[in-house]
Amino acid sequence: QTKKNSFKRSLLNKCEEEFNKQDIYKEWKEEKSKYESSKASLKDAERAEKEEELSFRRIRIKKQMLGNIKFIGQLFKKNLLKEKIMRYCIASLLKLEELPIKAKNPEYKNSGDNDMDEEDHEAICSMFTTIGLTIDQPSARTFMDVCWSKIASLSRDEALPSRSRFMYKDLMDLRKNRWVPRRKEEKAKTLDEIRKDVEREEQKQAEISQRENARQGYHGGGRGGGGRGGGGDYRNSARPQSSARQQRPKVATDDDGFTTISKVGGGAVSGGFGGGGSGARSSRGPSGPSAPPVTTKASTFAAPDNKGGLSSSKPSSGSKNATPLDDEQLERRIKSIRSDFIGDGGNVDELAISVGELSVTPESGIKLVQKSCDRMMDCKESERVAIIKIVSICAEKNWISTDDIKKGLVDTIEFIDSIVMDAPKAIEYLGGLLAAMLRIGVIDAAWLCEQTETTKAADENTKAPPSIIKATIQSLKSTAGAGVVNEKFGISTADVALSKLLGSEEWRNMSKDLL
């Protein structure tokens, strides 16, 4: 145990020593000064070699400093450093002044000192990129407000190099995106990853060729005999009709989450391009050429049921072999679902298939709701209406579980005060979505009060609870009517929960105006 503590102490002391160096280029400057005084006596080749060596060493010193900053951040994330030490590091880089108050963690204020080296700007951005998600919590809100006020000021300071200003702006965007980078950091790839990239590229090239062949086949066959029942709807004609009428397909998933299904054996896919009616085989018969592989949405997650509605059945067995999407692919697919829904005029059938394809990815329902909430705060009104409609349809049809929808909403509710800083009407927008979920019955007033209570964790005097309740009731009243509002908020359980959240008097006054 003593040896472990000794190593830990030595490690932390070394990090502290490196961090507190007043001038990381001190030795380099001394060597450069010696070179400047003697370079007149050196040959051209010798001068070029020495200057290249000095330039390389300067880059290496800078990388070492930034590496030390990241290493300190990683130690904090592993709970080897306390938060007060990280606050000290951040305050030192940002030139903040410590306040003379006794607290568990020190508090700081902006001293107005902007005399920072270029390396300091890069170091603070590197520090927050490493530990932002860990330290940017409601308990540190006061300290964070001071830091981000200074960072916002620096991002607009025309006296700084444009590179530093844009680094700060990128950092602010990263925080706005809840510390999820928009682009993956490039890392060295393994041989297996390189092989998969080659296979993926070959698959994409094959798909392009297949689409061209399929398009030519469609135009050559005319509209008379294609699609389901001869209707000629080529968008749906390529989808398999029944697993009983076809052999087991080969399934693979591309970067965008679409599933490629290749027909095994001879014969055309039933209902394919230029086929007969629904379920009929190609008029060419069994001896005809096999159908090309097609890129299609394979899931029957919400196939039409016998009554003509959309069933909420689970994805077909074929989709179980599909590869789950990573976070970046899932985000692209959710964005694509939203765009397609708006572009198709609210096509519920297509939405059912698209949402069904996400079912192979764990927590895809939660993430769909989270990404919808994020986008809803920064988009046009028409898109916001579509987002609420998408989530509402998914909730009504049970394509996303009630539990997942609730989990997808909690972060937006809890951190609404922070979101309002960037989107002043965020509470109004959130109220619209919550009203839709109340109308459907996914949430109730008691749950809403319980989650709204979490906004008090960062600030006991926050105005978020009454604002959220008011915005939700107003939206529900305008979209569903006063009767539904009374049904949801007029019952005794709701009255008890709201009185506890807002206080009896405030809720009584609010209910007189709104109910």
BAFI-47417 format. One record per residue (C-alpha): y, z, x. Coordinates in steps of 0.05 Angstrom, whole numbers, plus 5000, padded with zeros to 4 digits. Each point is the difference from the previous one (the first is absolute). Example, Ala and Ser with C-alpha at 12.3 -4.5 7.8 and 13.67 -1.06 7.14 Angstrom:
! residues 2
<atom y="4910" z="5156" x="5246"/>
<atom y="5069" z="4987" x="5027"/>
***
This chain:
! residues 515
<atom y="5000" z="5000" x="5000"/>
<atom y="5047" z="5017" x="5058"/>
<atom y="4986" z="4933" x="5032"/>
<atom y="5015" z="4963" x="4935"/>
<atom y="5065" z="5038" x="4991"/>
<atom y="5019" z="4986" x="5072"/>
<atom y="4989" z="4926" x="4992"/>
<atom y="5038" z="4998" x="4934"/>
<atom y="5058" z="5038" x="5032"/>
<atom y="5001" z="4954" x="5061"/>
<atom y="4999" z="4939" x="4954"/>
<atom y="5058" z="5025" x="4957"/>
<atom y="5040" z="5022" x="5061"/>
<atom y="4993" z="4931" x="5031"/>
<atom y="5022" z="4967" x="4935"/>
<atom y="5060" z="5046" x="4996"/>
<atom y="5018" z="4986" x="5073"/>
<atom y="4997" z="4924" x="4988"/>
<atom y="5040" z="5005" x="4936"/>
<atom y="5056" z="5043" x="5030"/>
<atom y="5012" z="4954" x="5059"/>
<atom y="5075" z="4987" x="5000"/>
<atom y="4993" z="4932" x="5032"/>
<atom y="4933" z="4965" x="5000"/>
<atom y="5028" z="4946" x="5047"/>
<atom y="5024" z="5049" x="5053"/>
<atom y="4950" z="4980" x="5054"/>
<atom y="5005" z="4927" x="4981"/>
<atom y="5076" z="5001" x="5007"/>
<atom y="4994" z="5032" x="5069"/>
<atom y="4952" z="4945" x="5022"/>
<atom y="5044" z="4946" x="4970"/>
<atom y="5060" z="5028" x="5036"/>
<atom y="4963" z="4997" x="5067"/>
<atom y="4981" z="4928" x="4985"/>
<atom y="5071" z="4980" x="4983"/>
<atom y="5025" z="5028" x="5066"/>
<atom y="4948" z="4963" x="5041"/>
<atom y="4988" z="4935" x="4961"/>
<atom y="5050" z="4961" x="5043"/>
<atom y="4952" z="5005" x="5059"/>
<atom y="4940" z="4977" x="4959"/>
<atom y="4975" z="4929" x="4992"/>
<atom y="5003" z="4964" x="4933"/>
<atom y="4925" z="5008" x="4989"/>
<atom y="5003" z="5074" x="5017"/>
<atom y="5059" z="5011" x="4953"/>
<atom y="4965" z="4965" x="4943"/>
<atom y="4937" z="5041" x="5011"/>
<atom y="5038" z="5066" x="5002"/>
<atom y="5041" z="4984" x="4938"/>
<atom y="4937" z="4981" x="4962"/>
<atom y="4968" z="5066" x="5022"/>
<atom y="5061" z="5040" x="4977"/>
<atom y="5001" z="4964" x="4933"/>
<atom y="4926" z="5014" x="4990"/>
<atom y="5008" z="5073" x="5018"/>
<atom y="5058" z="5009" x="4951"/>
<atom y="4958" z="4970" x="4943"/>
<atom y="4942" z="5046" x="5019"/>
<atom y="5044" z="5062" x="5000"/>
<atom y="5027" z="4982" x="4931"/>
<atom y="4929" z="4988" x="4973"/>
<atom y="4978" z="5066" x="5029"/>
<atom y="5057" z="5036" x="4965"/>
<atom y="4985" z="4967" x="4933"/>
<atom y="4926" z="5015" x="5010"/>
<atom y="5016" z="5073" x="5012"/>
<atom y="5041" z="5002" x="4936"/>
<atom y="4941" z="4971" x="4960"/>
<atom y="4952" z="5048" x="5034"/>
<atom y="5044" z="5060" x="4980"/>
<atom y="5000" z="4973" x="4929"/>
<atom y="4924" z="4995" x="5000"/>
<atom y="4994" z="5071" x="5025"/>
<atom y="5043" z="5022" x="4941"/>
<atom y="4957" z="4961" x="4951"/>
<atom y="4939" z="5037" x="5028"/>
<atom y="5035" z="5067" x="4989"/>
<atom y="5005" z="5014" x="5075"/>
<atom y="5076" z="5004" x="4995"/>
<atom y="5040" z="5038" x="4948"/>
<atom y="5052" z="4967" x="4955"/>
<atom y="5058" z="5038" x="5033"/>
<atom y="4983" z="4967" x="5066"/>
<atom y="5002" z="4931" x="4968"/>
<atom y="5066" z="5017" x="4967"/>
<atom y="5027" z="5018" x="5069"/>
<atom y="4975" z="4934" x="5029"/>
<atom y="5031" z="4959" x="4943"/>
<atom y="5065" z="5039" x="5003"/>
<atom y="5004" z="4990" x="5075"/>
<atom y="4992" z="4924" x="4994"/>
<atom y="5049" z="4995" x="4941"/>
<atom y="5051" z="5048" x="5032"/>
<atom y="4998" z="5049" x="4942"/>
<atom y="5029" z="5070" x="5005"/>
<atom y="4958" z="5060" x="4981"/>
<atom y="5027" z="5046" x="4946"/>
<atom y="5004" z="5075" x="5015"/>
<atom y="4954" z="5022" x="4944"/>
<atom y="4934" z="5037" x="5000"/>
<atom y="4944" z="4960" x="4969"/>
<atom y="4927" z="4982" x="5012"/>
<atom y="5022" z="4932" x="5024"/>
<atom y="5068" z="4987" x="5031"/>
<atom y="5052" z="4960" x="4960"/>
<atom y="5050" z="4952" x="5031"/>
<atom y="5064" z="4963" x="4984"/>
<atom y="5031" z="4936" x="5024"/>
<atom y="5044" z="5017" x="5059"/>
<atom y="5034" z="4932" x="4998"/>
<atom y="4976" z="4985" x="5070"/>
<atom y="4977" z="4927" x="5002"/>
<atom y="4996" z="4996" x="5077"/>
<atom y="4927" z="4979" x="5002"/>
<atom y="4965" z="4956" x="5051"/>
<atom y="4965" z="4937" x="4977"/>
<atom y="4934" z="5034" x="5017"/>
<atom y="5018" z="5058" x="4953"/>
<atom y="5007" z="4952" x="4941"/>
<atom y="4932" z="4969" x="5014"/>
<atom y="4969" z="5069" x="5011"/>
<atom y="5023" z="5029" x="4933"/>
<atom y="4974" z="4938" x="4964"/>
<atom y="4933" z="5007" x="5037"/>
<atom y="4998" z="5075" x="4983"/>
<atom y="5011" z="4990" x="4925"/>
<atom y="4952" z="4941" x="4997"/>
<atom y="4946" z="5046" x="5029"/>
<atom y="5013" z="5064" x="4960"/>
<atom y="5042" z="4978" x="4941"/>
<atom y="4945" z="5007" x="4948"/>
<atom y="4982" z="5070" x="5026"/>
<atom y="5069" z="5030" x="5007"/>
<atom y="5038" z="4966" x="4943"/>
<atom y="4979" z="5051" x="4947"/>
<atom y="5038" z="5037" x="4945"/>
<atom y="4999" z="5064" x="5042"/>
<atom y="5041" z="4965" x="5054"/>
<atom y="5048" z="4965" x="4952"/>
<atom y="5064" z="5032" x="5027"/>
<atom y="4983" z="4981" x="5072"/>
<atom y="4978" z="4931" x="4979"/>
<atom y="5065" z="4989" x="4962"/>
<atom y="5040" z="5015" x="5063"/>
<atom y="4956" z="4954" x="5043"/>
<atom y="5001" z="4942" x="4952"/>
<atom y="5074" z="5006" x="4988"/>
<atom y="5010" z="4992" x="5075"/>
<atom y="4950" z="4943" x="5005"/>
<atom y="5034" z="4963" x="4942"/>
<atom y="5067" z="5009" x="5036"/>
<atom y="4971" z="4973" x="5065"/>
<atom y="4970" z="4940" x="4964"/>
<atom y="5071" z="4979" x="4980"/>
<atom y="5034" z="5017" x="5067"/>
<atom y="5026" z="4933" x="5026"/>
<atom y="5009" z="5032" x="5069"/>
<atom y="4924" z="5003" x="5009"/>
<atom y="4959" z="4940" x="5023"/>
<atom y="4973" z="4959" x="4942"/>
<atom y="4929" z="5015" x="5023"/>
<atom y="5011" z="5075" x="4991"/>
<atom y="5033" z="4991" x="4932"/>
<atom y="4943" z="4958" x="4975"/>
<atom y="4949" z="5050" x="5026"/>
<atom y="5033" z="5053" x="4958"/>
<atom y="5001" z="4954" x="4939"/>
<atom y="4926" z="4986" x="5009"/>
<atom y="4988" z="5075" x="5005"/>
<atom y="5037" z="5011" x="4935"/>
<atom y="4959" z="4946" x="4966"/>
<atom y="4936" z="5033" x="5026"/>
<atom y="5021" z="5066" x="4968"/>
<atom y="5018" z="4965" x="4935"/>
<atom y="4930" z="4971" x="5000"/>
<atom y="4972" z="5071" x="5007"/>
<atom y="4983" z="4990" x="5073"/>
<atom y="4952" z="4943" x="4987"/>
<atom y="5015" z="4944" x="5050"/>
<atom y="5010" z="4932" x="4967"/>
<atom y="4964" z="4966" x="5058"/>
<atom y="4939" z="5025" x="5037"/>
<atom y="5011" z="5017" x="5073"/>
<atom y="4967" z="4948" x="5044"/>
<atom y="4943" z="5030" x="5041"/>
<atom y="4948" z="4972" x="5047"/>
<atom y="4943" z="4972" x="4960"/>
<atom y="4926" z="5012" x="5011"/>
<atom y="4952" z="4942" x="5007"/>
<atom y="4974" z="5014" x="4930"/>
<atom y="5070" z="4996" x="4971"/>
<atom y="5013" z="4934" x="5037"/>
<atom y="4935" z="4972" x="4973"/>
<atom y="5019" z="5021" x="4929"/>
<atom y="5068" z="4967" x="5008"/>
<atom y="4967" z="4934" x="5021"/>
<atom y="4952" z="5004" x="4940"/>
<atom y="5058" z="5014" x="4954"/>
<atom y="5040" z="4941" x="5026"/>
<atom y="4940" z="4954" x="4992"/>
<atom y="4991" z="5026" x="4929"/>
<atom y="5072" z="4985" x="4983"/>
<atom y="4994" z="4929" x="5027"/>
<atom y="4936" z="4990" x="4958"/>
<atom y="5036" z="5026" x="4938"/>
<atom y="5057" z="4950" x="5009"/>
<atom y="4949" z="4944" x="5004"/>
<atom y="4963" z="5026" x="4939"/>
<atom y="5063" z="5005" x="4958"/>
<atom y="5017" z="4927" x="5018"/>
<atom y="4930" z="4977" x="4980"/>
<atom y="5002" z="5041" x="4936"/>
<atom y="5069" z="4972" x="4982"/>
<atom y="4977" z="4929" x="5011"/>
<atom y="4938" z="5013" x="4958"/>
<atom y="5043" z="5028" x="4943"/>
<atom y="5048" z="4941" x="4999"/>
<atom y="4942" z="4951" x="5004"/>
<atom y="4961" z="5032" x="4942"/>
<atom y="5057" z="5000" x="4950"/>
<atom y="5013" z="5054" x="4948"/>
<atom y="4949" z="4977" x="4948"/>
<atom y="4938" z="5038" x="5023"/>
<atom y="5027" z="5056" x="5045"/>
<atom y="5007" z="5074" x="4993"/>
<atom y="4972" z="5045" x="4947"/>
<atom y="4979" z="4965" x="4938"/>
<atom y="5031" z="4934" x="5026"/>
<atom y="5071" z="5028" x="4996"/>
<atom y="5017" z="4978" x="5071"/>
<atom y="5031" z="5066" x="5023"/>
<atom y="4988" z="4990" x="5074"/>
<atom y="5029" z="5069" x="5018"/>
<atom y="4942" z="5035" x="4965"/>
<atom y="4946" z="4947" x="5007"/>
<atom y="4980" z="5020" x="5070"/>
<atom y="4983" z="5072" x="4981"/>
<atom y="4925" z="5016" x="4992"/>
<atom y="4981" z="5010" x="4927"/>
<atom y="4939" z="5044" x="5006"/>
<atom y="4959" z="5028" x="5058"/>
<atom y="4937" z="4981" x="4961"/>
<atom y="5018" z="4925" x="5005"/>
<atom y="5010" z="4998" x="5075"/>
<atom y="4968" z="5020" x="5065"/>
<atom y="5027" z="5058" x="5040"/>
<atom y="5064" z="4977" x="5035"/>
<atom y="5023" z="5014" x="5071"/>
<atom y="5061" z="5044" x="4999"/>
<atom y="5055" z="5008" x="5051"/>
<atom y="5072" z="5025" x="4997"/>
<atom y="5060" z="4968" x="5034"/>
<atom y="5064" z="5034" x="5026"/>
<atom y="5034" z="4998" x="4933"/>
<atom y="4943" z="5034" x="4964"/>
<atom y="4974" z="4937" x="4964"/>
<atom y="4925" z="4994" x="4995"/>
<atom y="4967" z="4935" x="5023"/>
<atom y="4935" z="4986" x="4961"/>
<atom y="4955" z="4944" x="5024"/>
<atom y="4949" z="4969" x="4953"/>
<atom y="4930" z="5006" x="5030"/>
<atom y="4952" z="4942" x="4989"/>
<atom y="5009" z="4934" x="4961"/>
<atom y="5035" z="4986" x="4936"/>
<atom y="5072" z="5012" x="4978"/>
<atom y="5028" z="5067" x="4980"/>
<atom y="4996" z="5005" x="4924"/>
<atom y="5067" z="4987" x="4969"/>
<atom y="5024" z="4969" x="5066"/>
<atom y="5046" z="4941" x="5013"/>
<atom y="4979" z="4941" x="4958"/>
<atom y="4942" z="5039" x="4968"/>
<atom y="4977" z="4997" x="4928"/>
<atom y="5015" z="5055" x="4950"/>
<atom y="4995" z="5074" x="5009"/>
<atom y="4937" z="5017" x="5037"/>
<atom y="4978" z="4927" x="5005"/>
<atom y="4974" z="4971" x="5066"/>
<atom y="5032" z="4940" x="5033"/>
<atom y="4982" z="4933" x="4970"/>
<atom y="4976" z="4979" x="5068"/>
<atom y="4939" z="5045" x="4991"/>
<atom y="4963" z="5042" x="5051"/>
<atom y="4996" z="4943" x="5049"/>
<atom y="5076" z="4993" x="5006"/>
<atom y="5040" z="5026" x="5058"/>
<atom y="5012" z="5075" x="5003"/>
<atom y="5068" z="5027" x="4981"/>
<atom y="5047" z="5019" x="5057"/>
<atom y="5016" z="5074" x="5012"/>
<atom y="5061" z="5021" x="4961"/>
<atom y="5050" z="5055" x="5008"/>
<atom y="4999" z="5038" x="4936"/>
<atom y="5012" z="5068" x="4970"/>
<atom y="4928" z="5024" x="4994"/>
<atom y="5009" z="5067" x="4965"/>
<atom y="4983" z="5007" x="4926"/>
<atom y="5038" z="5065" x="4999"/>
<atom y="5035" z="4981" x="4936"/>
<atom y="4962" z="4941" x="4971"/>
<atom y="5013" z="4983" x="4927"/>
<atom y="4955" z="5040" x="4954"/>
<atom y="4966" z="4979" x="4936"/>
<atom y="5061" z="5019" x="4959"/>
<atom y="5046" z="4956" x="5040"/>
<atom y="5034" z="5059" x="5034"/>
<atom y="4995" z="5021" x="5073"/>
<atom y="4942" z="5044" x="5019"/>
<atom y="5010" z="5055" x="5051"/>
<atom y="4932" z="4989" x="5032"/>
<atom y="4990" z="5012" x="5074"/>
<atom y="5002" z="4942" x="5050"/>
<atom y="4939" z="4957" x="5003"/>
<atom y="4945" z="5013" x="5051"/>
<atom y="5026" z="4943" x="5042"/>
<atom y="5066" z="5036" x="5012"/>
<atom y="4963" z="5061" x="5029"/>
<atom y="4985" z="4958" x="5062"/>
<atom y="5074" z="4984" x="5010"/>
<atom y="5036" z="5033" x="5059"/>
<atom y="5051" z="5054" x="4982"/>
<atom y="5071" z="4982" x="5017"/>
<atom y="5040" z="5036" x="5053"/>
<atom y="5069" z="5028" x="4983"/>
<atom y="5037" z="4937" x="5021"/>
<atom y="4954" z="4953" x="4961"/>
<atom y="5002" z="5045" x="4939"/>
<atom y="5076" z="5001" x="5001"/>
<atom y="5001" z="4924" x="5002"/>
<atom y="4951" z="4995" x="4942"/>
<atom y="5040" z="5049" x="4957"/>
<atom y="5063" z="4960" x="5014"/>
<atom y="4962" z="4936" x="4982"/>
<atom y="4975" z="5031" x="4935"/>
<atom y="5071" z="5018" x="4981"/>
<atom y="5027" z="4931" x="5017"/>
<atom y="4943" z="4964" x="4963"/>
<atom y="5010" z="5043" x="4938"/>
<atom y="5074" z="4984" x="4998"/>
<atom y="4989" z="4926" x="5016"/>
<atom y="4945" z="4992" x="4948"/>
<atom y="5042" z="5030" x="4945"/>
<atom y="4960" z="5064" x="4996"/>
<atom y="4929" z="4970" x="4999"/>
<atom y="4956" z="5060" x="4985"/>
<atom y="4935" z="4963" x="5014"/>
<atom y="5021" z="4983" x="5070"/>
<atom y="5026" z="5071" x="5011"/>
<atom y="4933" z="5028" x="4979"/>
<atom y="4963" z="4957" x="5051"/>
<atom y="5050" z="5015" x="5056"/>
<atom y="4999" z="5076" x="4988"/>
<atom y="4924" z="4997" x="4997"/>
<atom y="4997" z="4969" x="5069"/>
<atom y="5034" z="5062" x="5028"/>
<atom y="4944" z="5046" x="4976"/>
<atom y="4959" z="4993" x="5064"/>
<atom y="5058" z="5033" x="5039"/>
<atom y="5001" z="5076" x="4997"/>
<atom y="5061" z="5031" x="4965"/>
<atom y="5026" z="4930" x="4982"/>
<atom y="5023" z="5026" x="4932"/>
<atom y="5040" z="5056" x="5031"/>
<atom y="5032" z="4952" x="5050"/>
<atom y="5016" z="4949" x="4947"/>
<atom y="5039" z="5052" x="4961"/>
<atom y="5034" z="5026" x="5064"/>
<atom y="5021" z="4930" x="5022"/>
<atom y="5024" z="4985" x="4930"/>
<atom y="5044" z="5063" x="5000"/>
<atom y="5028" z="4981" x="5068"/>
<atom y="5017" z="4929" x="4980"/>
<atom y="5028" z="5022" x="4933"/>
<atom y="5057" z="5037" x="5036"/>
<atom y="5025" z="4937" x="5035"/>
<atom y="4992" z="4938" x="4957"/>
<atom y="5032" z="4961" x="4943"/>
<atom y="4996" z="5026" x="4929"/>
<atom y="4952" z="4944" x="4979"/>
<atom y="4951" z="5018" x="5055"/>
<atom y="5006" z="5074" x="4983"/>
<atom y="4981" z="4986" x="4928"/>
<atom y="4940" z="4960" x="5024"/>
<atom y="4978" z="5057" x="5047"/>
<atom y="5001" z="5050" x="4943"/>
<atom y="4961" z="4951" x="4957"/>
<atom y="4947" z="4989" x="5054"/>
<atom y="4988" z="5075" x="5009"/>
<atom y="5001" z="5010" x="4924"/>
<atom y="4948" z="4946" x="4989"/>
<atom y="4955" z="5028" x="5055"/>
<atom y="5005" z="5069" x="4969"/>
<atom y="4987" z="4976" x="4928"/>
<atom y="4940" z="4958" x="5020"/>
<atom y="4972" z="5055" x="5046"/>
<atom y="5001" z="4952" x="5059"/>
<atom y="5031" z="5057" x="5039"/>
<atom y="4976" z="5071" x="4986"/>
<atom y="5047" z="5052" x="4971"/>
<atom y="4989" z="5043" x="5062"/>
<atom y="5020" z="4943" x="5047"/>
<atom y="5063" z="4986" x="4960"/>
<atom y="5021" z="5073" x="5003"/>
<atom y="4987" z="5002" x="5075"/>
<atom y="5040" z="4937" x="5009"/>
<atom y="5060" z="5031" x="4965"/>
<atom y="5004" z="5068" x="5034"/>
<atom y="5034" z="4979" x="5065"/>
<atom y="5056" z="4963" x="4965"/>
<atom y="5013" z="5060" x="4954"/>
<atom y="4998" z="5051" x="5057"/>
<atom y="5046" z="4962" x="5047"/>
<atom y="5046" z="4970" x="4947"/>
<atom y="5061" z="5035" x="5030"/>
<atom y="4990" z="4964" x="5066"/>
<atom y="4987" z="4933" x="4964"/>
<atom y="5066" z="5008" x="4961"/>
<atom y="5038" z="4998" x="5066"/>
<atom y="4979" z="4927" x="5008"/>
<atom y="4993" z="4982" x="4926"/>
<atom y="5052" z="5037" x="4958"/>
<atom y="4965" z="4980" x="4934"/>
<atom y="4931" z="5021" x="5024"/>
<atom y="4993" z="5056" x="4948"/>
<atom y="5017" z="4951" x="4944"/>
<atom y="4948" z="4951" x="5026"/>
<atom y="4948" z="5055" x="5008"/>
<atom y="5014" z="5024" x="4929"/>
<atom y="4983" z="4931" x="4974"/>
<atom y="4932" z="5000" x="5033"/>
<atom y="4985" z="5072" x="4979"/>
<atom y="5020" z="4984" x="4928"/>
<atom y="4950" z="4943" x="4999"/>
<atom y="4945" z="5045" x="5027"/>
<atom y="5017" z="5053" x="4947"/>
<atom y="4998" z="4949" x="4945"/>
<atom y="4931" z="4977" x="5021"/>
<atom y="4975" z="5071" x="5008"/>
<atom y="4984" z="4998" x="5075"/>
<atom y="5045" z="5060" x="5012"/>
<atom y="5029" z="5054" x="4955"/>
<atom y="5062" z="5043" x="5001"/>
<atom y="4962" z="5059" x="5032"/>
<atom y="4977" z="4957" x="5059"/>
<atom y="5070" z="4970" x="5007"/>
<atom y="5031" z="5069" x="5004"/>
<atom y="4948" z="5023" x="5050"/>
<atom y="5014" z="4941" x="5047"/>
<atom y="5076" z="5004" x="4990"/>
<atom y="4996" z="5073" x="5022"/>
<atom y="4981" z="4974" x="5070"/>
<atom y="5070" z="4972" x="5010"/>
<atom y="5024" z="5072" x="5008"/>
<atom y="4960" z="5010" x="5064"/>
<atom y="5053" z="4967" x="5042"/>
<atom y="5060" z="5026" x="4961"/>
<atom y="4997" z="5054" x="4947"/>
<atom y="5067" z="4978" x="4972"/>
<atom y="4980" z="4927" x="4992"/>
<atom y="5023" z="4964" x="4937"/>
<atom y="4938" z="4956" x="5000"/>
<atom y="4959" z="5036" x="4946"/>
<atom y="5050" z="4995" x="4942"/>
<atom y="5019" z="4930" x="5023"/>
<atom y="4928" z="4975" x="5000"/>
<atom y="4984" z="5032" x="4932"/>
<atom y="5064" z="4971" x="4970"/>
<atom y="4989" z="4930" x="5028"/>
<atom y="4927" z="5001" x="4976"/>
<atom y="5018" z="5022" x="4929"/>
<atom y="5057" z="4949" x="4995"/>
<atom y="4955" z="4944" x="5023"/>
<atom y="4943" z="5020" x="4954"/>
<atom y="5048" z="5004" x="4941"/>
<atom y="5029" z="4931" x="5013"/>
<atom y="4932" z="4967" x="5009"/>
<atom y="4954" z="5038" x="4952"/>
<atom y="5047" z="5035" x="4951"/>
<atom y="5019" z="5071" x="4982"/>
<atom y="4933" z="5012" x="4966"/>
<atom y="4962" z="4991" x="5065"/>
<atom y="5049" z="5044" x="5037"/>
<atom y="4989" z="5057" x="4950"/>
<atom y="4925" z="4989" x="5004"/>
<atom y="5001" z="5007" x="5076"/>
<atom y="5054" z="5053" x="5010"/>
<atom y="5003" z="5036" x="4934"/>
<atom y="4933" z="5035" x="5005"/>
<atom y="4994" z="5073" x="5020"/>
<atom y="4965" z="4988" x="5067"/>
<atom y="5056" z="4952" x="5021"/>
<atom y="5053" z="5049" x="4977"/>
<atom y="4970" z="5057" x="5042"/>
<atom y="4994" z="4955" x="5062"/>
<atom y="5071" z="4973" x="4994"/>
<atom y="5030" z="5069" x="4988"/>
<atom y="4966" z="5024" x="5063"/>
<atom y="5024" z="4941" x="5040"/>
<atom y="5072" z="4996" x="4976"/>
<atom y="5012" z="5068" x="4970"/>
<atom y="4999" z="5014" x="4926"/>
<atom y="5075" z="4989" x="4988"/>
<atom y="5005" z="4935" x="5039"/>
<atom y="4939" z="4971" x="4965"/>
<atom y="5026" z="5023" x="4932"/>
<atom y="5066" z="4964" x="5012"/>
<atom y="4966" z="4937" x="5027"/>
<atom y="4950" z="4997" x="4941"/>
<atom y="5057" z="5004" x="4950"/>
<atom y="5032" z="4939" x="5031"/>
<atom y="4938" z="4959" x="5013"/>
<atom y="4945" z="5019" x="4950"/>
***
